[in-house]
């Protein structure tokens, strides 16, 4: 009888260990997915800011209203502001 209970405890230990490993693997993939999302968001922000910088540099050279577009982003620079839009949504704006 003692051997049967020992086997049951070993089986329960193995099941608990398997569940802990499965939980760890799931958390790893969730964190990896979140990091990918954060990377994509940061790349988009970087593209927006770079386009804004480029259009503001062009305004500084030409001294007149300038507009640039790239990959669906539209950037405008005037004497009062620099703004970057995506599908009529303002993503970034700097005013004087």
C-alpha positions as CSV (number, residue, x, y, z in Angstrom):
1,X,0.0,0.0,0.0
2,X,2.9,2.3,0.8
3,X,4.2,2.0,-2.8
4,X,0.9,3.1,-4.3
5,X,0.8,6.3,-2.3
6,X,4.4,7.1,-3.2
7,X,3.6,6.7,-6.9
8,X,0.6,9.0,-6.6
9,X,2.8,11.7,-4.9
10,X,5.4,11.3,-7.6
11,X,2.7,11.7,-10.2
12,X,1.3,14.8,-8.5
13,X,4.8,16.3,-8.3
14,X,5.4,15.6,-12.0
15,X,2.0,17.2,-12.9
16,X,2.8,20.2,-10.8
17,X,6.2,20.6,-12.4
18,X,4.7,20.3,-15.9
19,X,2.1,23.0,-15.0
20,X,4.8,25.3,-13.7
21,X,6.9,24.8,-16.9
22,X,3.8,25.4,-19.1
23,X,3.0,28.6,-17.2
24,X,6.6,29.8,-17.7
25,X,6.5,29.1,-21.4
26,X,3.2,30.9,-21.8
27,X,4.5,33.9,-19.9
28,X,7.7,33.9,-22.1
29,X,5.6,34.1,-25.3
30,X,3.3,36.7,-23.9
31,X,6.3,38.9,-22.9
32,X,7.9,38.3,-26.3
33,X,4.7,39.4,-28.1
34,X,4.5,42.5,-25.9
35,X,8.1,43.4,-26.7
36,X,7.4,43.1,-30.5
37,X,4.4,45.4,-30.1
38,X,6.4,48.0,-28.2
39,X,9.1,47.8,-30.9
40,X,6.6,48.4,-33.7
41,X,5.1,51.4,-31.8
42,X,8.6,52.9,-31.2
43,X,9.5,52.4,-34.8
44,X,6.3,54.3,-35.8
45,X,7.1,57.1,-33.4
46,X,10.6,57.3,-34.7
47,X,9.3,57.6,-38.3
48,X,6.9,60.3,-37.4
49,X,9.5,62.4,-35.6
50,X,12.0,61.9,-38.4
51,X,9.5,63.1,-40.9
52,X,8.7,66.1,-38.7
53,X,12.4,66.9,-38.4
54,X,12.9,66.6,-42.2
55,X,9.9,68.9,-43.0
56,X,11.1,71.5,-40.4
57,X,14.5,71.5,-41.9
58,X,13.0,72.1,-45.3
59,X,11.0,75.0,-43.9
60,X,14.1,76.5,-42.4
61,X,15.8,76.4,-45.8
62,X,12.8,77.6,-48.0
63,X,11.1,80.0,-45.4
64,X,7.7,79.0,-46.8
65,X,5.1,76.4,-46.0
66,X,6.3,72.9,-46.8
67,X,4.6,69.5,-47.0
68,X,6.0,66.0,-47.2
69,X,4.4,62.6,-47.3
70,X,5.9,59.2,-46.8
71,X,4.3,55.8,-46.1
72,X,0.9,57.3,-45.4
73,X,2.3,60.0,-43.1
74,X,1.8,63.6,-44.1
75,X,4.0,66.3,-42.5
76,X,3.4,70.1,-42.8
77,X,5.6,72.9,-41.6
78,X,4.6,76.6,-41.3
79,X,6.0,79.5,-39.4
80,X,3.7,78.6,-36.4
81,X,3.9,74.8,-36.3
82,X,5.1,71.5,-37.5
83,X,2.6,68.6,-37.6
84,X,2.5,65.0,-38.8
85,X,-0.7,63.3,-39.7
86,X,-1.8,59.8,-40.5
87,X,-5.2,59.5,-42.1
88,X,-6.4,62.9,-40.8
89,X,-5.2,62.0,-37.2
90,X,-2.5,64.3,-35.8
91,X,0.2,62.1,-34.4
92,X,2.8,64.7,-33.6
93,X,2.7,68.5,-33.4
94,X,5.1,71.2,-32.2
95,X,4.0,74.8,-32.0
96,X,5.9,78.0,-31.6
